[in-house]
Amino acid sequence: MTRRLVWLRADLRHIDNTALLAACQESADEVACVYAITPAQWAAHDVAPVRVDFERRQLHALRHDLDALGIPLLMIHVPDYAGLPSALVDLARKHDVSDIHANRQYEVNEQARDVNVQQRLRAAGVTFHLHEDQCLVPPGTVLKADGTFYSVFTPFKRVWLQRLEVAGAPPRPAPNRRRSAFTQSDAVPDHFPSYPAAVHTSAADTSALGTATAVIANAKKIDVTEWWPAGENAALDRLRQFAATCIRNYDTQRDFPGHDGTSRLSPYLAAGILSPRQCLNAALRARSSHPPGSNGVDTWISELCWRDFYKHVLVGWPRVSRHRPFRLETDPVRWRHDKEEFGRWCEGRTGFPIVDAAMRQLNATGWMHNRLRMIVAMFLTKDLLIDWRWGEKYFMQHLIDGDLAANNGGWQWSASTGNDAAPYFRIFNPVTQGRKFDPDGTFIREWVPELRHFDGDVHDPHSQGQATLFTDYPPPMVDHSAARERTLTEFQRVRAL
């Protein structure tokens, strides 16, 4: 009989957890899980307070699930990654552990952390096992004929689908129950730092950017625990409901934030409460039950592919984890660093209703509809010509589904600095975007109460010469046409270098 630990990171579940199942292969072996509380590292990585609280709530739920399997959930508390090797060695010695299992992460700091942990564990006589679990097709296995990584999504997806068709990606069950002699003497989730004290991030201190967030007196009040209930059962229920209803029309409804046309599963995937295999399996079952010609399922599977693609980019081009553009030729772009304008964008006071509604949704709920993420990112980078890294950081500090790969990929797409990015001359007009994707203004009126009862053009309320009637809602902070020309001129200058 041996004792094994499973180090939980972005995989806070007991069903279809590759590392947990690997540790539980022998029924007689004793297994425990361990989670590391690293507040200084969270702050350094701009982890949102709402994300910290979501994981805290999930750990409470997970502890009960694991207890039912005879698998204790232990806690270690260190400031940052530098303290983890010693802490894990000490824990292994305390419990006479021979092996530690974990699911691989792909970010630069996380990979360096795992190398350090493996070296220290090996010196202590403990074997460290890393498993592929985060992606449907692991990074580095979808390559071009010359052995290099794909930088364009469409050919990546073609090979990705071929790999899935051959190998498949079925989800696995929870491990069997076992008897354990592990003790619960280590800290348990009740000692988890509470929201929001665990991470000191807010619009007011966006890492020394100097922005200030005004309190909007009539802002919508949201209970994030109701928006984002913790627990694998809650996540699976949401997945089942989406697969039974909205997925059929996902291709036609996903871009309209005023409708409930998306899955809202991204927080559960980011924290690993759901696995991508569970999501793919639900989609394939839905495809078999929906009539031919329904493209919603395939469109949603493409979103799962985008998630893998951005992880693949992290591995192939590590510089994107270090605040560098994927397209190095865009390095000379002279991004603006106007703190006052950035602050208005953060607060949802730009004077462009669709942008302001989206930013207020983010600030209230920790989440933003994907079409809106593109609109607000394009506005910041193209209308204001403000550094995309400021927006990327602000999103991470506020998103409950903050994920470096997807967030960086999305921001670099909008800024025209990334792989498969929007051409620099593609610049969204926020007014026409609002009219196209929120045609009746439902979403805007929900999140911008100053315009709730306005019966004119809610997408451009100041265009009718009635600005005096809207003292509570600001006029547009820039002229879109002039801002567009400014951005085009700057990118053309860089292209000529």
N, C-alpha and C positions, 0 to 999 in steps of 0.2 A: 504494500500500500504506500502511495506517495501523496504528498500534499502539493497542490498547485494553486497559483493565484492567477486571476484574470484582471488585468489592468484596463479599466474602462476609460475611454476617452470620448470620442464622438460616436459612441455606440451604446447609448443608455437603454438597452433592452435585453430581455432574456430569451425572446423568440428570434430564431434565425440570426444568431450572433455567432459568427465563425470562430472567434477566439474562445468563447465560452463553450461551444460544442467540442472544440478540439481538446480543451482541458478536461472535459467530462467524458472522454471516450471510455475510460475504464470505470465501471460502476463502483468498484471498491475504493477508488481514490477519493480523497477529500479535496474539496474545491471551495475557494472563497473569491469574491470579487473585491477590488480596491479602486477607489476613486481619489484623485489628488486635487485638493483645494489649493489653488495658486493665485491669490488675489493680485500680486504685483505683476504676474505674467498676463493676467486678464487685462489689467490696465495698459500694459505695454502693447498688447494686441488689439486694443480698442474694443474689447468685448462689451456689448451693451448691458446695462443693468437689467433690462427686461429679459435678456438672454440668460444672465446669471440666475435670476429668479425662476425662470422657466426650468432650468436644469435642477435647481434646488427642489422644486416641486416634483419634478420627474424622479429624482433620487428617492424621495419619500415613497412614491408609488412603486418604484423598482425594488426597494428594500422589501416590501411586502411580497412581491412576486418571487423574489429570490429566497426569502424565508420559507415559502411554501415548498421550495425545492431542496431545502436543507443547505443552502448556499449563503453564508453570511455576506453582508456588504460592509467592508471596512473603509476607513477614511484615513488619509494622511494629509497633513497641512504643512506646506512649505511656501515661502514667498513666491518663488519662480522656478523655472526649469533647472536652474543650477543646483537646487537642493534635492532634486528627485533621485539621482543615483544613490546617494547615501540613505535617503529615506526608504527606498525600496529594498536596499540591501539589509537595512536594520529590520524591516518588516519581515523579509524572508527568513532572516536568522531567528527572529522572535517566534515564528510559527513553524520553523523547520521546513521551509518550502524548498522544493527541488527545481521547480519550473515556474516561469511567469509567461503567460500568453497575453498578446495584445493584437489589435487590428491596426494595420499600417495607416499612417497619415503621410501626406505628401508635401506639406509646406516645408520651406527651408529650415525654419527653427525647430519644427517638430522632428524632422529627419535627423538633425544634429543632436537633438535631445535623445533620440532613440539610440544613436551610435554611442553616446556617452553612457547611457544606462546599460546597454549591452556589454560594454567593456568592464564596467564596475561589477555587474552581476557575474560575468564570466570569471573575474578574479576571485569572487566569493564562492565560486562553485555552483552557481545557479544558472540554468539554461534559459535564455530569452528567446521566445518564439514570436515571430511577426507573421500575421495572416492577412490575406487580401480580402477586404470586406466592403469597403466604401463604395466601390464602383461595380457596375454590371460587368464591365470588361476592364481588367486592371491596366493602369497606365504602363506604357512600354510594351504592350502586347498588340497594339494596333499601330503598325508601322508601314511606311512606304516600302517599295521594292528595294530601295537602297539602304534600308535599315534606319532611316531618320523618321522623326515625328511629323505627323501631319500638322500643318499650320492653318488649314482651311477646313471648315466644318463638313461640307458636303461629301468630299471623298472619304473623310474620317467616318462619317455616318454609314457610308456604303460598306466599308470593311467591318465596322462595328456590328452592323446587322448580320453580316455573314458569320462573324464569330459567335454571335448569340444563337443563330440558327443551328450551328454545328454543335456548340458546347452546351447551350441552354444556361439558364440561371434560376433554377427552381429554389424557392425558399425552403428552409429547414425548420423543424419544430423546436420547441424548447427542450433542454436536456431532461433526462429522467431525474426523479427525486433521489437524494442520497442522504446518508447519515454523516454528520460532520462534527468533529471535535474542536473546530475552530472556536475561538471565543470572540465575543463582541466587545472586548475591552478597549478597542480603538474607537476614535470618535465616530459617531454615527450622524446621519444627515440632520438631526436636530441641532447640531453645532455648526451647520453650514452658514456662512455669512448671509445676512438677510439683505433683501433688496430695499433701498438702492445703495446701502453702505458698502457693499462688497466691491464695487467698482465706481470710482469717482469720475464719471464722464457725463457731460451734459452739453447742451448747445452753448452754455455760458463759458465753458472752458475747453473748447474743442482743441485740446493739445496746444495751448498757447497761440491759437489763431486769433484770440482776442474778441471773438464774437459774443454778442449778448442776446439773450432770448427774452423778448417781451412776453409777459403773461397775457394771453388773449382771454379777456374776461368771459366771453361767451363761447369759448371753445367747447367742443363736444367732450363729455366725460365718458371714459371707457373703462370697464373692468377687464383688465387683460387676462385675469384668471378665467373669465367666462369666454373670452375670445379664443384663448389658447389653453384649454384644459389639459392637464398633464396625464400621463398614464398610457400604456400601450393599448388598452382597451379603447380609450378615447381616440387615439390615432387610427386604430383599425376601423372603428366605427365611421370615422370621417372618410377613410379610404373607401370602405364599402358603399357609403352613401354616394360619393362622387362617381364611383364606377357604375352604380345603378342608375344614375340620373345625368349629371352634367357632362360626363365624358363623351356622350354620344354627339353633342353639339359643341364640343370644346373648340373645334377649329373655327367655328363661326361666332362664338360667344366670348372667347377668352380675352378679347381686347377691350371689352366694355366694362369699365369699373363700376358702373351703376347697376350691373346685373351680377348675380351670384354664378358666374360662369367658369370659375377656376377651382382648383382642388383645395387651396389653402393648406397644403401639406408640407410646404417648404420648411417650417420650423421643426417639424417632426423628422424630416430627412436630415436637416442640418445637425440636430442633436443626436441623431441615430436612434430615435425612438421607433422609427420605421426603417426598414432596409429597402434599398432600391429593388431587390428581388421581390419583396412583397408587393411593391408598386407595379412592377412589370407583370407579375402574375395576375394581379387584379385587372390590369388593362387587357391582357390576353383573354381572360375569362369574359370580360365585357365584349371584346371583339366577337367572340363566338356566339354571343347572345344577341348582338345587334345586327340589323339587316345589312346586306351588301351596299356599298356606297356611302356608308357612314365613316367619314374621315376623322372624326374627333379622336378616336383611339390612337390612330397612327400619329396624329399631331401631338398628343400627349406623350407618346413614346419618344418622339423627337425631343421633347423637353428633357426626358431622362437621359437621352444621348448628349444633349448640351451639357448636362451636369457632369457626365463622364469626360466630355471633351475639355472642359475647363480644368479638371483635375489633371488630365493628360498634359495640358499646357504648362501647369506648374512644374511638372517633372521635366518636360522637354526644354523649358526656358525658365530656369530658376530666377532670373532677374525680375520677373514680374512679381515675385514675392518681396522684392527689395525696392519697391516704388519706382521701378524703371519701366519705360514704355516698351511694349513688345516691338514696335517699329522704331528702331533706334534712329531712323532718319527724322523722326518727329521730336527728338530731344531739344533742338534749338527753338521750338515754339516758345514765344514770349508770353507765357500765361500771365494773366493779371492776378494780383493778390490783394484785392480790395476787401478789407474786413467788413466794412459797413454794408456793401452790396451782398457779400456772402451771408452776413447775418440776416438780411431781409429774405434771402432765399431759404435759409434754415427755418425761419419762423413762419413762412408762408405769407409774406407781405410783399410779393413782387408786383402785384397789380394785374397778374395774369391768372384768372380764376382756376384753370385746370392745374396749373403749377402749385398754386397756394392750397388748393384742396388736397392735392397729393401729399404735400409736405406736412400738412396738419394731420392727415391720416397716419403718416409715419410717426409723428411725434406723440400721437395719442395711443396708438395700438402697437407700435414696434414692427409694423408691416406695411408694405405698399404694393399695390397691384403692379404686375410686371410691365404693362404698357405705360403706366405712369412713371415707373423707374426710368424708362427710356426718355420720356418727355422731360422730366425734371433734370436728368443728367445732361441731356442735349441743351436745355436752357442754360444751365450753369456754364457748360463748356463752350457753347457756341454763341449764345446771346450775350453772356457776360464775359466770355473768354477767361473765366476763372479756372485755375489749375484743377484738373480732374482729381488729383490726389486729395484735395480738400474735401471734395464731395464723396470720394470713396471712403475717407476716414469718418466723415459724419454719418454715412450710412452704417458703417460697422458699429459706431457708438450708439446707434439707436435701433438697429434691426434685431428682431428676435430670431430671424433666420440667417444672421450674418455668417457668411462663408467666404473665406478669402478668395477662393478660385472663382466662384460665380460672381461675386461682387466686383473683383478686379476685372474680370472678363467683360462684365456689363459696362463698367465705367470706361474702359479703354475702347470698347465698341463705340460708345457715344462720342468720345473725344477724338475718334479717328486715329488713335495711337496703337490700337491692338491688332491681334490677328483676326482676319475675317471681319474687320471693322467697317463701319459705315464710311463711305467716301467722304473726304473732308468737305465737299461741296453739298453733301446731304445735310440740310439744317432744318429741323422741324420748326414750323410756325406754330407756337403754342395755342394761338386762337383757332386755327383751322384744325389742329389736333383735338382740341376740346369739342369743336363742332362735330367732328367725325366720330369720336369715340364716346362722347357723352352728349348725344344730340339734343336730348330734352333737358339737360342740365341737372339730372337727378343726383349724380355724384357731387357736383359742385355745390348744390343747395344743401346737401347733407353735411358738408364739411366747411363751407363758408357761409355761416349764418347771416352775415351782413347782406348777402344776396338772396337769401331764402325766399323773400316775397317780391323780388324784382321781376316784373313781367316783360321786360325788354330782352335784349340780347345778352343773356347771362354770361356768354363767353367773352364779350367785349363791352362791358357795361358803360364805359366812359366814351364810347364812340359816338353816342347820340347827343353829345353836348349837355349831358345832365350830371356832370361831375359834382355839382353842388349838392345833389341829392344823396351822394355817397360819401359823406365825410368819414364814415367808419371804414370804408374800403379804399385802399390807396390807388392812385392812377398807375398805369404801367411804368415801371422803373426804367425801361429802355424802349427805344423805337426799334422794333424787330428788324425792319428793312436796313436801317443804318448799322445795327449790331451785326447783321448777317454780312454786310459788306466789310466790316472791320475784320471779322474772322476769316473771310475768304482772302482778304489782302495779306493777312499774317501767314496763312498756310501756303499761299502762292509764293511769298517771300522765302519760306523755308524750302519749298520745292526747288527754288532757283539756286540754292546754295551749292 
